[in-house]
Amino acid sequence: MEIATSINKPASLKFKLTNRVKAFTKFHAYFTSNSCIDFTVTPKNGDLEPYGREGTPIEVVFCPTQYKKTWTGKLII
């Protein structure tokens, strides 16, 4: 996925995610250590909805504080 914005202007991407099985599962969401620090994710912890349900809402926000052609981040859930 791609998020585009200007410096110091936050942009977000929202999506819903379900578990692969028909059961609730605890999750922890974070960006890898080599990701740009200007990426954030909410919620960081919670219950992932079971397969077949609407899905748990996840939001990724990017607000760059420096100029660079491309920033990257790898989200782990």
PyMOL commands that set and color helices and strands:
alter all, ss='L'
color gray80, all
select strands_A, chain A and resi 11-17+25-28+30-31+39-42+45-48+56-62+75-76
alter strands_A, ss='S'
color yellow, strands_A
deselect
rebuild
show_as cartoon
